[in-house]
Amino acid sequence: MRDAAVGFQCPDCLAAGSKAVRQPRTIGGGAIPRIDGAATRVLIGLNVVVYVLTGPLNLDRLTVYGAMIAERVVYDGTLVDGLVGGEYWRLVSSAFLHANLFHLLFNMFALFLFGAYAENLLGTTRFVAFYLVAAVFSSAAVYLLTDPYTPTVGASGAVFALFGFALITLLKAGQDVRSLVVLLAINAFLSLQAGISWQGHLGGFIAGVLVGGALALAPRGRGGQAMVASTVLLVVIAAAVVVVRTLSLT
């Protein structure tokens, strides 16, 4: 027998009772994270490991076969097929590659700040899904709007999705977003500088606003459905963009 609120209960009765108790969920319908920012730290770790492999260890093949490239082109002495040739993994792999140490540090700092926030609102599994889908959507925007022979790398597309998500959800919560707006303005200006993919930033920001808006507009208790629906919509749009762009290039 086990101590209960009133008297004693047998272990089977306690187990049956715990199943009947509704477990708390995040506004995104996910399970509340057991460790704050666990998935965010894992993503940061993966980015750092990939940078060490491609930078100090000079495993350039990871960049050659991982960067976002649309057309078949000779890249770093190697002929690659790009997305036109069916190398669709580049939509995700490019989000884990960085051009230099400053590029990595900036993106990882932003991921550390805004990733944990989004993870706590969505739950670990849904946050990872959102992050990866946002990266794909950002890459699809790059595929559509960037010169097809230009390689693109960086987690900034997914990071901008976190910016957009945070902006909408903080506005919904009635929080002061002036500092975030200033940060967005600075990054928007930087996005227009040479060598920076404004296309990827724009795509990521749109993805974050869409998911954040779906959660903000969802009726109470329907956040999970809104999260799933908006994420699926992003995948459908990204797939359509890839198909249309591939047809136009071929």
Secondary structure, 3 states (H helix, E strand, C coil): CEECCCCEECHHHHHHHHHHCCCCECCCCCECCCCCCHHHHHHHHHHHHHHHHHCCCCCHHHHHCCCECCCCEEECCEEECCHHHCCCCHHHHHHHCCCCHHHHHHHHHHHHHHHHHHHHHHCHHHHHHHHHHHHHHHHHHHHHHCCCCCCECCCHHHHHHHHHHHHHHHHHCCCCCHHHHHHHHHHHHHHCCCCCCHHHHHHHHHHHHHHHHHHHHCCCCCHHHHHHHHHHHHHHHHHHHHHHHHHHHC
